[in-house]
Amino acid sequence: MQELKTINVTLEDGNVAELKVVTIIKKPNSDKKFLLYVLDDSAENVDIYSSELKETNGNYTLESISEEDDWKFVQNTIKELSD
């Protein structure tokens, strides 16, 4: 796997998590963006995680994906990336 950009995010409990960014995807016909990331890219098989990426006044937050059509879009994108 290629070298991934690492970002640190502060979790709701105040702890900091290190995420390795796979890509940011924008949903067509929408303002929604999703961050695809991994926690450990050193394993042969890695799990790809996703969160909705929101911007408020220049600050970015990650939120759970709650809408079914957003999940389908993200899952299809992950499948395309893994092929």
WOZI-V391182 format. One record per residue. RES is the residue in one letter. PHI is phi in degrees with one decimal (none if undefined). Layout:
res;phi
RES;PHI
RES;PHI
This chain:
res;phi
M;none
Q;-67.8
E;-65.6
L;-104.0
K;-68.7
T;-107.2
I;-128.5
N;-107.6
V;-124.8
T;-91.7
L;-83.0
E;-57.9
D;-84.1
G;93.4
N;-72.3
V;-106.7
A;-115.3
E;-96.9
L;-115.3
K;-107.2
V;-76.7
V;-85.7
T;-171.0
I;-115.6
I;-118.3
K;-111.2
K;-74.8
P;-59.0
N;58.8
S;-154.6
D;-92.2
K;-73.8
K;-126.2
F;-130.2
L;-95.8
L;-103.8
Y;-149.1
V;-126.5
L;-96.9
D;-141.5
D;-98.9
S;-89.9
A;-78.1
E;-65.5
N;-112.7
V;-112.3
D;-92.4
I;-100.3
Y;-106.6
S;-144.5
S;-145.9
E;-76.6
L;-99.7
K;-119.1
E;-117.2
T;-135.6
N;52.6
G;82.2
N;-106.5
Y;-107.9
T;-131.6
L;-108.2
E;-129.3
S;-63.1
I;-83.9
S;-110.6
E;-95.9
E;-58.3
D;-68.3
D;-67.3
W;-61.2
K;-61.7
F;-60.4
V;-64.8
Q;-61.6
N;-63.7
T;-65.2
I;-61.9
K;-61.3
E;-61.9
L;-68.0
S;-83.0
D;-74.4
